[in-house]
Amino acid sequence: DPDLWHDPERFDPARFERPPAAWSYLPFGGGERTCLGMHLAHLLLDEALSTLLGGDLRAVWGDPSPRPGVTLGPAGPLVLEKR
């Protein structure tokens, strides 16, 4: 929504360095209808990121550029190597 986000179509992780405006970012819904899996998703993300980011990762082959969709993922197959 261009009323809430500057240049909303551009991938910009820096926009989350400050908390977003209220009700402008709802990855798990809001109010009475929040996602039942929200807490599990946060737990899994914490575990996966701590495992993956525990060392340096580098792309062995593939395209690491982000592809937005229902979720954010790499543009194509991506193989990573942990150093």
C-alpha positions as CSV (number, residue, x, y, z in Angstrom):
1,D,0.0,0.0,0.0
2,P,1.7,3.2,-1.1
3,D,-0.1,5.1,1.6
4,L,1.7,3.1,4.3
5,W,5.1,2.2,2.6
6,H,7.5,4.3,0.6
7,D,8.1,2.5,-2.7
8,P,6.1,-0.6,-1.7
9,E,7.1,-2.8,-4.7
10,R,10.9,-2.6,-3.9
11,F,12.6,-5.2,-1.8
12,D,14.0,-3.1,1.1
13,P,14.7,-5.0,4.4
14,A,15.9,-1.7,5.9
15,R,12.3,-0.5,6.1
16,F,12.0,-2.8,9.2
17,E,14.8,-1.2,11.1
18,R,12.1,0.8,12.9
19,P,8.8,-0.6,14.0
20,P,6.2,-0.2,11.2
21,A,3.0,1.9,11.7
22,A,0.2,0.1,13.6
23,W,-1.7,-2.3,11.4
24,S,0.6,-1.8,8.4
25,Y,2.4,-5.1,8.5
26,L,0.3,-8.2,9.5
27,P,2.2,-11.4,8.4
28,F,0.0,-13.5,10.7
29,G,-3.3,-11.4,10.6
30,G,-4.5,-9.3,13.4
31,G,-7.2,-8.8,15.9
32,E,-9.5,-11.8,16.7
33,R,-8.4,-13.8,13.7
34,T,-4.6,-14.2,14.2
35,C,-3.0,-17.2,12.7
36,L,-3.0,-20.3,14.9
37,G,0.4,-21.2,13.8
38,M,2.1,-17.9,14.6
39,H,3.9,-19.1,17.7
40,L,5.1,-22.3,16.0
41,A,6.3,-20.3,13.0
42,H,8.3,-17.9,15.3
43,L,9.8,-20.9,17.1
44,L,10.8,-22.6,13.8
45,L,12.2,-19.4,12.4
46,D,14.3,-18.8,15.5
47,E,15.7,-22.3,15.4
48,A,16.3,-22.3,11.6
49,L,18.0,-18.9,11.6
50,S,20.2,-19.6,14.6
51,T,21.3,-22.8,12.9
52,L,21.9,-21.2,9.5
53,L,23.4,-17.9,10.8
54,G,25.7,-19.6,13.3
55,G,28.4,-19.3,10.7
56,D,29.1,-17.7,7.4
57,L,26.9,-18.8,4.5
58,R,27.9,-18.5,0.9
59,A,26.0,-19.4,-2.3
60,V,27.6,-22.4,-4.0
61,W,25.4,-22.0,-7.0
62,G,22.0,-20.6,-7.8
63,D,20.3,-17.2,-7.9
64,P,20.0,-15.6,-4.4
65,S,18.0,-12.6,-5.5
66,P,14.7,-12.4,-3.6
67,R,11.4,-13.5,-5.3
68,P,8.3,-12.2,-3.6
69,G,5.3,-14.4,-3.5
70,V,3.1,-15.8,-0.7
71,T,6.5,-16.1,1.0
72,L,9.8,-14.6,0.2
73,G,12.3,-16.9,-1.4
74,P,15.2,-17.0,-3.8
75,A,14.5,-16.5,-7.5
76,G,15.6,-20.1,-8.3
77,P,17.2,-23.1,-6.8
78,L,19.9,-22.1,-4.3
79,V,22.6,-24.2,-2.7
80,L,24.3,-22.8,0.3
81,E,27.5,-23.8,2.0
82,K,28.3,-23.1,5.7
83,R,31.9,-22.1,6.3
